[in-house]
Amino acid sequence: MNVLPSSDEGISVRGLTKSYGDHRVVDDLSFDVAPGQVTGFLGPNGAGKSTTLQMVLGLASPDSGTATIHGRRLPEHTEPGRVAGAFLGVEHMLPGLTARGHLNWIATATGTATARIDEMLELVDLTRARSRRISQLSLGMRQRLGIAAALLTDPEVLILDEPLNGLDPAGITWLRSLLTDFANTGRTVLLSSHLLREMELVAHHVIIIRDGLLIADDPLDVLRRESSTRVRVQGENLAPLLDHLQAEGISVDTDGWGTHATISGREPGEIFGLCVRLGVELTGLAAEERGLEDTFLGLTDTSDDQHGHTPRQAMQGARP
Amino acid sequence: MTTTPPTAPNSPSAPSSPIASRPRWAGAEWAKFRDLRRPRQLLIVTLALGVVTAVLLVLTIPATRGTPLSETSTEDVLSASVLGVDAAAAVLVVLAAWFAGVEFRTGAITEALLRARSRSSMVTAKALVIAAAAAVTALITAVAVTIVGGILAGTVAGADWSEVLAAAGSRDHLRLAFGSTLLPVVFSVLAVFGAIGFRSVAGGVLTPLALLAGSMIAGWLPEGPASVLRPLLPLGGVHNISGVAEAGGTEHIGAVPAFAVLVIWVAGGALFAAWRLRRQDF
């Protein structure tokens, strides 16, 4: 889990809980989103991502717990628009407004200089479509307009809900560059998605939830490492190899007899070389590709519950 | 597509904010109102409907009152024409309900809520914009229907033009026209509060409609309860200000108390809308 700096920058969620009727949508959720990096907020559809973001943005009240941005609830800031910019989906725009009109009312409401409107339209390549009604824009154009609106006030924190929907590959590349540059100025980016494949291209850190519960909160590199190739080995006596790996702190699953083992975090070539050096005779060596997407699906698959995993245990369980 | 990175402050500790002035929520609502096509279309419909209704009401006087136009007084012709503003009021109420309610229907309200420090300021801003638009449109419509009524009185009814001018400028006619202008303003603002309070266009339309129906039902009650209820409803307030409520009638309480009644309705509506907006999740 991230550790927030003492300046209270970024987003802090503590014990956040929200129910609609009997259905608990968000369940005692706690995490931090640190500045200076792009944090992905992942989970399958219905996991509680949007509800969590709504509570972070002050649009919904939690039953219990807190969600603060820069140390306070967003509506408690003197200028909420200066603190956080958000994009919650293309449906949250008045379809009858023009692209420029949409940015114009937000600029007026937040006291933003009007010159910034044209700057943002240019940034998202909508200058030529500025007079077109939102209803006449393509999904991708509306996505970009929504992102322009979120950036209009040059906020310290950017929160985007499924911003990659409708963007073509060039658009995703553009957004990745934009968000990375934004985060590199020391500001905070939190974006949600239900697709790890897309998030993988943009995020540095991921928070994964399922059924409103925290499943994982790790740098993407860690998740990637956990998901990378595993090596299965067979031999009459693997003990020297296993002792060596365990001494190095490398995770190994064995069958208990010392004849079969699954090793994580090492390439097949490395294991083979190690066996040669240690004089371990192998009868079999095979790479087992798992993949990041498989890891994500494994983490968010509700059938894990059948194995009695608690949410955080699910992450541990995914780690060999 | 451009790949220009977003404009960012040179250093996080010394950001150069593009926020140059104080938030202006009324200005933001006005910007929306101006940019949308629907308000412009409905404002034109308002004016056209007011004038057409005025013409129809004047020309059907022989059928509705059993008196030929030539024998109808200029004052009666003018007062019939001013009823065109009441027809226009219906369109203005729909416009108000749509303007405030469409954001709830589409979810666009969240764009405003996440940038607002106080949700009640948004209620006030929407009400102010609608009140201003309704007042200007109703005033233009009142002038237009008075001109139409005057032309019909001078031509079809054969009244003397100096008599027409005198009647149009008389205290009674001006009071009636003012009251008729006030009706769409008050009911449009109440429609805004209804749309926000009930988070829908339908809620915005039905709120003033329910209050009008309440006035009608109160009129059917025995004199005792009617004289208590009718003046306390918004329509009663407008009727007292416009002079439609006759002295001695169950609706009459005088212009000043009636004005207070309207202020209480508008303030109460604003409080209701702000309370509902504050306590709801989006």
Interface residues (C-beta under 8 A of the other chain):
Chain A: P35 Q54 L57 G58 L59 A60 S61 L74 P75 H77 T78 E79 P80 G81 R82 A84 A86 L88 G89 E91 H92 M93 L94 P95 G96 L97 T98 R100 G101 N104 W105 I106 T108 A109 T110 G111 T112 A113 A115 R116 E119 E122 L123 V124 D125 R133 A149 L151 L152 T153 D154 E156 A170 G171 T173 W174 S177 L178 D181 F182 T185 G186 R187
Chain B: M1 T2 T3 T4 P5 P6 T7 A8 P9 S11 P12 P15 S16 S17 P18 I19 A20 S21 R22 P23 R24 W25 G27 A28 E29 W30 A31 K32 R34 D35 L36 R37 R38 V102 E103 T106 G107 A108 T110 E111 A112 L113 L114 R115 A116 R117 D281 F282
